[in-house]
Structures are given as structure tokens and as C-alpha cells.
């Protein structure tokens, strides 16, 4: 409700925007109505807002922007980090979780394009607190209706002390008929650049009124909370508004109105109790030159203390840093709410440790049978050594056995076939998997648990899902490795390589064989009488050959242990590396990439939260 009075004795500009003209035309005709005009004094301005979000000022970015203050630069960095944080997290976190951060970015971007030369201050309070009376007192004329009927203010009413605030008021959705101008006085000049908004009662019984309050409070640069001696401790005020906005202390004024009703020192006692309640709410108080909320007592009806508030608001407006501090406080609050999603107490940093990697590779190697394949390769090497270094007679016997074995096996198979005539023999079960699937799943589960140790739950879940997706085809890939490379290692198609001493061993065995043959022929020649009888020399030669052959074979087997072991270890290593490479490509590398993304968002969050240091003010 508004009271519009045509008075010829009080010549003040009511600031009414002609309702007969469309808004587009008004934006062209009125100086600064869309935030692109204004006086030369308005154009000079401080870097108050935000250009902190990087953007154009009131002239649409055509004129060079003034240099940013340290606070504005810090805010711009934090907003950029928050934007990257939301972008990196969008596919990992629920949209509702990032809604608050998205709202902060949207509101900061919206405020960026509007006049940085104006400071929007809302006056909020409960029913009967006298906020409309204070609003009229600051404006120097009755703009907002006051009276005993409750609620009196049904919609936000704005009063602007200078031109160029139309864009800000459009953002607040305040229609032209509710936009006013103050009385032109010397006191009004001190408030140049301020836009004051009178809000409906925050405890109104009408739901639409409370919606107006919540909507505007989320958009203004600063708030003047008006309380009275009877309801200053109201739970609705403290629990619904002051406590959630505790981080916005630097853009908060708390005014105890109607102090004229308190006798003697009662006003000071009530102010002390109000400060205590604000401290319990977590609101820092700007006392002794420290940044924080301003608390003072006044009487809007008698004018006591109103001049002090006007002076504080004028100084606050001329600083032109309220929007920067408000957005910074919004970022602080968003950072606090996002902290559980990005920070886990006691977690030094997400990574897959070397021990976890080694254990994972060991489990995969065990699943493909790398150790058994290495032993098979070692045995194959030693068998090949035995064939090359064994005595000719032993090698001849082994050849005979190899020729005889197929016939024996064929006979046994024939007997088995005769015995099973008339009976149905069930076919042998086909092996479904070569690798142990459970071992692979266990290896993936263990390495995922190691990687997510201490991570916030949303990111831990993302890492686990990445590991599970990578492990979907891992058992089959390991099966293929086991079938191809494992079989080639266990039953090599080519003979294992021979060391350089093998020719000497073969020559030694040949020499021992020739010695036996020579001694035998010598002995036969003596028996048939061809040679002179001397039994001892041929017997000694034969014994030397008979004993020397096995000795050479034994020495070769001793010498072959080392090369055979190394050959088996090399075969095991090849199979182990193949399995480990498959595991790295499918599981470890995707998990490491997910952890790298978390580290990136953690760094961005650290930048966002680093602005917790409070911005200094010059308010006393």
C-alpha cells in the first residue's frame, strides 16, 4: 500500500515513472534508466561490484573498466573456480546438490550487468517493528504507508536516491508504480547511489508477503533488520533469517527501533541482550573497527539515532563494495554446503598406492596362472637340457619309450572302448573359464576400496562405478591372455635357447661314448685273440666312459638350474606383465583418471573456499 499525496508546499520529486509510456521508451528517455546512463559522478565510481565476476560496468563495457580492488579480484577468482567446479562435477553429482552453487553464479552474473554505482539496501522486520516508519524517515517523506492495521506493507516499495537504478529494480520485480524518489535535501545527497526497499512483514499471515521477503532478500546487496523491544528475540527472525545469513554480517545492519519506549538504561540492556542473541546466531559484530554487523538503537518516530543510521548508510553506500561483499558471502555459504562433497577430513590425497597396484597385479597374475606357467617353462628348459646333455644310451631309451608310448595308449583306449560298449558315457564337462573370475572381481574390489579410502561419498561412488565398468570384460581378456600367451609359455613351439657351454657338454658326452666304444672294441679284440691280452686298460677305459657320461649329465643338470630358473621367471614375467597391462588399461587408468578429476575439483573448491578471509570495511 502506498500513500500518494499531492502537496504544493512540499516540493519533492516523487520519482513516479509515467505509467502511460512503455518501459522500452522510458529506458531511452530517462537518463540512466537502464543502467547505461547517469551523471559523470556515477561513471567514475569505485570498482564496487563486480566487475569481480569480470564484466562490463554501467556503460555496457564500452569505457575502460576501473582497476579491480584486491577484494574484487579475489571474488572474481572464486567465481571462476566455482564455475569450473560446477562444470567438472555436473556428471558426478546430483543436480540438486549443485543448485545452490548454480544460483550463486546466476545471481552474480545478473548483478554483473547492472549498475555498480548503486547499493540496494532492504529494510526487513516483523509486524509492528516500525520498518515502514524508518523507511519514511530516511526518505524524508511519507512513501510507505504506516498504521495500526496489520500487515500494512503488502508489496516491496523502492526509493532511489539517484538515477540509473531501473535495471536493479526490474531485477527485484518492483513495478514502476512502487518506485519513489526521496525529498531533495542536503541529507539526501549523502545517500546518493542508495536504493532503499521497504519489504512486507517477514511474519505476515499472508503467504505472498513472505514470498516477497524471501525473494528480495536473496537479491539485495545489504539488509537493515528492524526489531522492536518486544519481538527482538522472535524465533522466526533468528532461526529462519538471521542464523542462515550469519555469513553475511558485513552487509547486515540490526536496528533496535522504538527505544523511546524504554526508560532509563533499559535501551542499553536490550541492546546488550540483542548482541548476545546475534552472537549466538553466529553473526560477527562490527565492533572496535572489526568487520561485521552494525547494531544500534534508534526511534524512527522521534528521529533519535536516525541521523547516525543515515550517516552509516551513506558511508556504506559510498564505499560501493556492498555487492562484492554480498556475493562473496553467498559464495562462502555455498562453499560450506559443498564442503562434504569435496573434502574428507584426514585424507591426504586420492591416489592408488604402489602397494595396492602391486597387490592388484599379483592377483591378476595368479588368476591367469603366471606362476604355474613359469614353472612349466622352467621344466621345459630342463627337459631340453637333459635331451642335449644326457648319455646316448639314455637318450636312445627315451626315444624308444616315446615310440612305444602311443601304441600302449592306443591299446588302453581300445580296451576301454570294449569295456564301455552298451554304456552311455557322459561327455567331460567343458571348462567355462580359464581364469578365476572371483579372483579378478576380488582384485578389482580391493583396489577400488584402496583408491576411495577417505574420499567423500559421491566421489567414492564414482570411482567404484568406474572400476566396475572397467572390470566388466576383464576376465574374458585375461582368459584370452591365458589361452594364448600362457599356452605358448607352458608348451613352447620352439626349443628354449641353449647356453654357450652346451656344445662342450655334447662333445664331452660324445667323448665319453667314444671312450666306452674304444674300450669295448679293445676288449673284444683281446677276447678273439686279435690283440695282445691286457684286460686292465680296456676295462678302465670302459669304466671311465660309463662313469664319465652320467657325471657330465649331472654336471650339466647342476649348471642348467640357473638358466632354467631364469627362463621360467622370464616366462612368468611376460605373462604377469601382459595381465598387469590389461588390468591397468581397463581398471587402474580409468580409476586414476577419476581420481585426477577429483583432485582438479578439490583444487577448484580450495580456491572457492579460500575467500573465507573476511573483507575489510571502513564502517565504524
C-alpha positions in Angstrom: 0.0 0.0 0.0 1.2 3.5 -0.7 0.0 6.9 0.1 0.5 9.4 -2.7 -0.3 12.9 -1.6 -0.2 15.9 -3.9 1.2 18.7 -1.8 2.1 22.1 -3.2 4.0 23.2 -0.1 6.4 20.3 -0.1 8.1 20.3 -3.5 9.7 16.9 -3.7 10.1 14.7 -6.7 8.1 11.5 -6.1 10.0 9.8 -8.8 6.9 8.3 -10.3 7.7 6.8 -13.7 5.0 7.7 -16.2 2.7 4.8 -16.5 1.5 5.9 -19.9 4.8 5.3 -21.5 6.1 1.8 -22.3 9.1 0.6 -20.4 11.3 0.4 -23.5 10.6 4.1 -24.3 11.3 5.0 -20.7 14.7 3.3 -20.9 15.6 5.6 -23.8 14.2 8.9 -22.5 15.2 8.7 -18.8 18.8 9.4 -18.0 20.4 6.1 -16.8 17.1 4.3 -16.5 18.7 1.0 -17.7 21.9 1.5 -16.0 23.7 2.8 -19.1 23.5 6.5 -18.3 23.9 8.5 -15.1 25.9 11.5 -14.2 29.6 11.9 -14.6 30.0 11.3 -10.9 28.2 8.0 -11.3 30.5 6.9 -14.1 33.7 7.5 -12.1 32.7 5.1 -9.3 34.8 2.6 -7.4 35.1 -0.9 -8.6 32.5 -1.7 -6.1 30.9 -4.7 -7.6 31.9 -6.9 -9.6 33.4 -6.5 -12.2 34.5 -9.0 -9.8 32.7 -11.5 -11.9 34.5 -9.9 -14.9 32.2 -8.0 -17.0 31.1 -4.6 -18.1 30.0 -1.7 -15.9 27.1 0.6 -16.2 28.1 1.6 -19.7 27.9 -1.8 -21.2 31.7 -2.2 -21.2 32.4 0.5 -23.8 34.5 2.6 -21.5 37.7 1.2 -19.8 36.8 -0.6 -16.5 38.5 0.8 -13.4 41.2 -1.3 -11.8 39.8 -4.0 -9.5 40.4 -3.9 -5.8 42.0 -6.9 -4.1 38.6 -8.0 -2.8 37.1 -7.8 -6.2 40.0 -9.7 -7.8 39.7 -12.4 -5.2 35.9 -12.7 -5.7 36.4 -13.0 -9.5 38.9 -15.8 -9.0 36.5 -17.6 -6.6 33.5 -17.2 -9.0 35.6 -18.6 -11.9 36.7 -21.5 -9.7 33.1 -22.1 -8.6 32.0 -22.1 -12.3 34.7 -24.7 -13.2 33.8 -26.7 -10.1 30.2 -27.0 -11.1 31.2 -27.9 -14.7 33.6 -30.6 -13.6 31.1 -32.0 -11.1 27.9 -31.9 -13.1 28.2 -35.5 -14.4 29.4 -36.8 -11.0 26.9 -35.2 -8.6 23.2 -34.8 -8.4 21.8 -31.6 -10.0 20.0 -30.7 -6.8 23.3 -30.8 -4.9 24.8 -28.1 -7.2 21.7 -26.0 -7.3 22.8 -23.6 -4.7 26.2 -23.0 -6.4 24.4 -22.5 -9.7 22.1 -20.0 -8.2 25.0 -18.0 -6.8 26.7 -18.0 -10.2 23.5 -16.9 -11.9 22.8 -14.1 -9.4 26.4 -12.9 -9.6 26.2 -12.8 -13.4 22.9 -11.0 -13.3 24.3 -8.4 -10.8 27.4 -8.0 -13.0 25.5 -6.4 -15.8 23.7 -3.9 -13.6 24.8 -0.6 -12.2 27.8 -1.0 -9.9 27.3 2.7 -8.7 24.2 1.7 -6.7 23.8 -0.1 -3.5 20.5 -1.9 -2.9 19.5 -2.0 0.8 16.4 -3.7 2.0 14.6 -2.9 5.3 13.1 -6.0 6.8 11.3 -6.7 10.0 8.4 -8.3 11.8 4.9 -7.0 12.2 4.8 -3.7 14.2 8.6 -3.3 14.3 8.3 0.2 12.6 10.3 -0.5 9.5 8.0 1.5 7.3 8.2 4.4 9.6 12.0 4.2 9.5 11.8 3.9 5.7 9.8 7.2 5.5 12.2 8.8 8.0 15.2 8.1 5.9 13.4 9.2 2.7 12.3 12.4 4.4 8.7 12.0 3.2 5.9 9.5 3.7 6.3 6.9 1.0 5.4 3.7 2.7 2.0 3.6 4.4 2.1 3.2 8.2 -0.7 2.5 10.6 -2.2 0.2 13.1 -3.7 -2.2 10.5 -1.5 -5.3 10.0 0.0 -6.0 7.6 0.4 -2.5 6.3 3.1 -3.1 3.6 1.7 -5.6 1.0 4.5 -5.4 -1.6 8.1 -4.1 -1.8 8.4 -0.4 -2.2 11.6 1.2 -3.5 13.2 4.6 -3.1 16.2 5.5 -5.2 18.4 8.5 -4.3 19.9 8.7 -7.8 19.1 7.8 -11.4 20.2 4.6 -13.2 18.7 2.0 -10.9 15.9 0.9 -13.1 17.7 -2.4 -14.0 18.2 -3.2 -10.4 14.6 -2.6 -9.6 13.5 -4.6 -12.6 15.5 -7.5 -11.2 13.7 -7.1 -7.9 10.4 -7.1 -9.8 9.3 -3.9 -8.3 6.8 -2.2 -10.6 7.1 1.4 -11.7 4.1 2.5 -9.6 6.0 1.5 -6.4 9.2 3.3 -7.3 9.8 6.6 -5.5 12.3 9.4 -5.0 13.2 11.0 -1.7 12.9 14.6 -0.7 15.8 16.6 -2.2 17.7 17.8 0.9 21.3 18.1 1.9 21.0 15.0 3.9 19.7 13.1 0.9 22.8 13.9 -1.0 24.8 11.8 1.4 22.8 8.8 0.4 23.3 9.3 -3.3 23.6 5.9 -5.0 21.5 4.0 -2.5 18.3 2.2 -3.4 16.2 1.5 -0.3 13.5 -1.2 -0.4 10.7 -1.5 2.2 9.7 -5.2 2.5 6.4 -6.7 3.7 6.4 -8.2 7.2 8.5 -11.3 7.4 6.0 -12.9 9.8 2.9 -11.9 7.8 0.0 -14.2 7.8 -0.3 -13.8 4.0 2.0 -16.3 2.3 2.5 -14.0 -0.7 4.1 -11.4 1.6 6.6 -13.8 3.0 7.4 -14.9 -0.6 8.2 -11.3 -1.5 10.5 -11.1 1.5 12.4 -14.3 0.7 12.8 -13.4 -3.0 14.1 -9.8 -2.4 16.4 -10.8 0.4 18.2 -13.2 -1.9 18.9 -10.3 -4.4 19.7 -7.2 -2.4 23.2 -6.0 -1.5 22.5 -5.3 2.2 19.8 -5.7 4.7 18.6 -3.4 7.6 16.8 -5.7 10.1 14.4 -3.6 12.2 13.4 -5.1 15.6 11.4 -3.7 18.5 11.8 -4.2 22.3 9.0 -6.7 22.4 9.9 -9.1 19.5 13.7 -8.7 19.1 14.2 -12.3 20.3 11.5 -13.7 18.0 12.3 -17.2 16.9 11.1 -16.7 13.3 13.5 -13.8 12.9 16.5 -15.6 14.3 16.0 -19.2 13.1 14.7 -18.5 9.6 16.6 -15.4 8.7 19.5 -14.2 10.9 21.1 -17.6 11.6 21.1 -18.8 8.0 22.6 -15.4 6.9 25.2 -15.3 9.6 27.9 -15.2 7.0 26.5 -12.0 5.6 27.4 -10.0 8.7 29.3 -7.4 6.7 26.2 -6.4 4.8 23.9 -6.5 7.8 22.5 -3.8 10.0 20.4 -4.7 13.0 18.4 -1.7 14.3 16.5 -1.7 17.6 13.6 0.6 16.9 11.3 2.3 19.4 14.0 2.9 22.0 11.9 5.9 23.1 9.6 3.4 24.8 12.4 2.1 27.0 13.0 4.1 30.2 16.4 4.9 31.6 19.2 2.4 30.8 16.7 -0.2 29.6 17.7 0.5 26.0 21.3 -0.3 26.6 20.3 -3.6 28.4 18.1 -4.6 25.5 20.9 -3.8 23.0 23.3 -5.9 25.0 20.9 -8.8 25.0 20.3 -8.3 21.3 24.1 -8.5 20.7 24.2 -11.7 22.8 21.5 -13.3 20.6 23.3 -12.3 17.4 26.5 -13.8 18.8 24.6 -17.0 19.5 23.3 -16.9 15.9 27.0 -16.8 14.7 26.8 -13.3 13.4 30.1 -11.3 13.8 29.5 -7.9 15.3 31.4 -5.0 13.8 32.7 -3.5 17.0 36.1 -1.9 17.7 36.8 -1.4 13.9 36.4 -5.1 13.1 34.3 -6.2 10.1 30.8 -7.5 11.0 27.2 -6.5 11.5 26.3 -3.0 12.8 24.0 -2.9 15.8 22.4 0.4 17.0 19.3 1.7 18.7 17.0 4.4 17.4 13.5 5.7 17.3 12.1 6.2 13.8 9.1 8.1 15.4 11.1 10.7 17.2 14.2 10.7 15.0 16.6 9.7 17.7 19.5 7.8 16.2 18.1 8.1 12.6 20.8 10.5 11.7 23.5 8.1 12.8 22.0 5.3 10.7 21.7 7.7 7.8 25.4 8.5 8.1 26.4 4.9 8.3 24.3 4.0 5.3 25.8 6.9 3.4 29.3 5.8 4.2 28.4 2.2 3.4 26.9 3.3 0.0 29.9 5.5 -1.0 32.2 2.5 -0.5 30.4 0.8 -3.3 31.6 -2.6 -2.1 28.4 -4.0 -0.7 27.6 -6.1 -3.8 31.1 -7.6 -3.8 30.7 -8.4 -0.1 27.2 -9.8 -0.6 28.3 -12.1 -3.4 31.4 -13.1 -1.5 29.2 -14.1 1.4 26.9 -16.1 -0.9 30.0 -17.9 -2.2 31.1 -18.6 1.4 27.8 -20.2 2.2 27.8 -22.3 -0.9 31.3 -23.4 -0.1 30.3 -24.5 3.4 27.4 -26.5 2.0 29.6 -28.1 -0.7 32.4 -29.0 1.7 31.1 -32.6 2.5 31.1 -33.3 -1.2 34.7 -32.3 -1.9 36.7 -32.5 1.4 37.2 -35.6 3.6 38.8 -34.9 6.9 42.1 -36.8 7.4 42.5 -37.7 3.7 45.9 -36.6 2.4 45.1 -37.0 -1.3 43.4 -39.6 -3.5 45.7 -42.0 -5.2 46.3 -45.7 -5.8 49.4 -46.6 -3.8 52.2 -48.7 -5.1 51.3 -51.4 -2.6 47.7 -51.5 -3.9 48.9 -51.6 -7.5 51.4 -54.4 -6.8 48.7 -56.4 -5.0 46.3 -55.9 -7.9 48.8 -57.1 -10.4 49.7 -60.1 -8.2 46.0 -61.1 -8.1 45.7 -60.9 -11.8 48.9 -62.9 -12.3 47.5 -65.5 -10.0 44.2 -65.5 -11.9 46.0 -66.2 -15.3 48.3 -68.8 -13.7 51.5 -66.9 -14.3 53.4 -68.8 -11.6 52.4 -72.2 -12.9 53.3 -71.2 -16.5 56.7 -70.1 -15.3 57.3 -73.5 -13.6 56.2 -75.2 -16.8 58.6 -73.2 -18.8 61.4 -74.0 -16.4 60.7 -77.7 -16.6 60.6 -77.5 -20.4 64.1 -75.8 -20.4 65.5 -78.5 -18.2 64.0 -81.3 -20.3 65.6 -79.8 -23.3 68.9 -79.6 -21.4 68.5 -83.3 -20.5 68.0 -84.3 -24.1 71.1 -82.5 -25.2 73.4 -83.4 -22.3 72.2 -86.9 -21.5 74.2 -90.0 -22.3 73.5 -91.5 -25.7 72.2 -94.7 -24.2 69.7 -92.9 -22.0 68.6 -90.7 -24.9 68.1 -93.9 -27.0 66.0 -95.4 -24.3 63.8 -92.3 -24.1 63.4 -92.3 -27.8 62.3 -96.0 -27.6 59.8 -95.1 -24.8 58.4 -92.2 -26.8 57.9 -94.6 -29.8 56.3 -97.2 -27.6 54.0 -95.0 -25.6 51.5 -94.2 -28.4 51.0 -97.9 -29.1 50.4 -98.6 -25.4 48.0 -95.7 -25.1 46.1 -96.9 -28.2 45.8 -100.3 -26.7 44.5 -99.0 -23.4 42.0 -96.9 -25.3 40.8 -99.9 -27.2 40.3 -101.9 -24.0 38.4 -99.0 -22.5 36.2 -98.8 -25.6 35.4 -102.6 -25.4 34.6 -102.3 -21.7 32.2 -99.4 -22.2 30.2 -100.9 -25.1 26.5 -100.5 -24.5 27.0 -97.9 -21.9 26.3 -94.2 -22.3 29.4 -92.2 -21.3 28.7 -88.6 -20.3 31.0 -86.2 -22.1 33.6 -84.4 -19.9 32.4 -81.0 -18.7 33.7 -78.2 -20.7 35.8 -75.7 -18.7 33.8 -72.4 -18.8 36.6 -70.1 -17.7 40.3 -70.3 -17.7 40.9 -67.5 -15.2 39.3 -67.5 -11.8 36.5 -64.8 -12.2 36.1 -64.5 -8.4 39.8 -63.7 -8.0 39.5 -61.0 -10.7 36.5 -59.4 -9.0 38.1 -59.6 -5.7 41.2 -57.8 -7.1 39.1 -55.0 -8.6 37.1 -54.6 -5.4 40.3 -54.4 -3.3 42.0 -51.8 -5.5 38.8 -49.7 -5.7 38.5 -49.7 -1.9 42.1 -48.6 -1.6 41.6 -45.8 -4.1 38.4 -44.4 -2.4 39.8 -44.6 1.1 38.8 -41.3 2.7 37.1 -39.8 -0.4 33.8 -38.0 0.0 31.0 -40.5 -0.7 29.8 -39.1 -4.0 33.3 -39.3 -5.5 34.0 -42.6 -3.8 30.9 -44.0 -5.5 32.0 -42.5 -8.9 35.4 -44.2 -8.5 33.8 -47.6 -7.6 31.5 -47.4 -10.6 34.4 -46.6 -12.9 36.3 -49.7 -11.6 33.3 -51.9 -12.1 32.8 -50.7 -15.6 36.4 -51.3 -16.4 36.2 -54.8 -15.0 33.2 -55.9 -16.9 35.2 -57.6 -19.7 38.4 -58.0 -17.8 38.0 -61.8 -17.0 37.4 -62.6 -20.7 40.5 -60.5 -21.7 42.6 -62.4 -19.1 41.2 -65.7 -20.4 42.5 -64.8 -23.9 45.9 -64.0 -22.5 46.0 -67.2 -20.5 45.0 -69.3 -23.6 47.4 -67.6 -26.0 50.5 -66.5 -24.1 50.1 -68.9 -21.3 49.9 -71.9 -23.6 52.9 -70.7 -25.6 54.9 -70.4 -22.4 53.8 -73.7 -20.9 54.3 -75.7 -24.1 56.7 -73.7 -26.3 56.5 -74.4 -30.0 60.3 -73.7 -30.3 63.0 -75.2 -28.2 64.3 -73.0 -25.4 67.6 -71.2 -26.1 70.7 -73.0 -25.2 73.7 -71.5 -23.3 77.1 -71.3 -24.8 78.5 -74.3 -22.8 76.1 -76.8 -24.3 78.4 -77.7 -27.3 81.2 -78.5 -24.9 78.8 -80.7 -22.9 77.7 -82.5 -26.0 81.4 -83.0 -27.0 82.1 -84.4 -23.5 79.3 -86.9 -23.8 80.5 -87.9 -27.3 84.0 -88.3 -25.9 82.7 -90.5 -23.1 80.8 -92.6 -25.6 83.8 -93.0 -27.9 85.9 -94.0 -24.9 83.4 -96.7 -24.0 83.2 -97.9 -27.6 87.0 -97.9 -27.9 87.5 -99.8 -24.7 84.8 -102.3 -25.7 86.4 -102.9 -29.1 89.8 -103.2 -27.5 88.4 -105.8 -25.1 86.7 -107.7 -27.9 89.9 -107.8 -29.9 91.7 -109.4 -26.9 88.9 -111.9 -26.5 89.0 -113.1 -30.1 92.8 -113.1 -29.9 93.5 -110.4 -32.4 95.1 -108.2 -29.8 97.5 -108.9 -27.0 95.7 -109.7 -23.8 95.7 -106.7 -21.4 92.4 -106.5 -19.6 93.1 -103.6 -17.4 93.4 -100.8 -19.9 90.2 -101.5 -21.9 88.3 -102.1 -18.7 89.5 -98.8 -17.3 88.5 -97.0 -20.5 85.1 -98.6 -20.4 84.6 -97.7 -16.8 85.7 -94.2 -17.4 83.2 -93.8 -20.2 80.4 -95.4 -18.3 81.0 -93.2 -15.2 82.0 -90.1 -17.1 78.8 -89.9 -19.1 76.5 -89.7 -16.1 78.9 -87.3 -14.4 78.8 -85.0 -17.4 75.0 -85.2 -17.4 74.9 -84.5 -13.6 77.2 -81.5 -14.0 75.1 -80.2 -16.9 71.9 -80.5 -14.8 73.6 -78.6 -12.0 74.7 -75.9 -14.4 71.3 -75.8 -16.1 69.4 -74.9 -12.9 70.2 -71.2 -13.0 69.4 -70.7 -16.7 66.2 -72.8 -16.4 65.1 -70.8 -13.4 65.8 -67.5 -15.2 63.9 -68.8 -18.3 60.9 -69.7 -16.2 61.0 -66.4 -14.4 61.2 -64.6 -17.7 58.2 -66.5 -19.0 56.3 -65.8 -15.8 57.2 -62.1 -16.0 55.9 -61.9 -19.6 52.6 -63.4 -18.6 52.4 -61.3 -15.5 53.2 -58.1 -17.5 50.5 -59.0 -20.1 47.9 -59.5 -17.3 49.0 -56.4 -15.5 48.9 -54.3 -18.7 45.4 -55.5 -19.3 44.4 -54.6 -15.7 46.0 -51.2 -15.9 44.3 -50.3 -19.2 40.8 -51.4 -18.1 40.8 -50.6 -14.4 43.8 -48.7 -13.0 44.0 -46.0 -15.6 40.2 -45.2 -15.6 40.3 -45.1 -11.8 43.4 -42.9 -11.8 41.7 -40.5 -14.3 38.7 -40.3 -12.0 40.9 -39.5 -9.1 42.7 -36.9 -11.2 39.3 -35.3 -11.8 38.6 -35.3 -8.1 41.9 -33.6 -7.5 41.0 -30.9 -10.0 37.7 -30.2 -8.4 39.3 -30.3 -5.0 41.8 -27.6 -6.1 38.9 -25.6 -7.5 37.0 -26.0 -4.3 40.0 -24.8 -2.3 40.1 -21.7 -4.4 36.3 -21.2 -3.8 36.7 -21.7 -0.1 39.9 -19.7 0.2 37.9 -16.5 0.3 36.8 -17.2 3.9 39.0 -14.3 5.0 36.6 -11.6 5.7 36.6 -8.5 3.5 37.6 -5.4 5.5 35.3 -2.4 5.7 35.7 1.1 6.9 32.5 1.3 8.8 32.9 2.4 12.4 
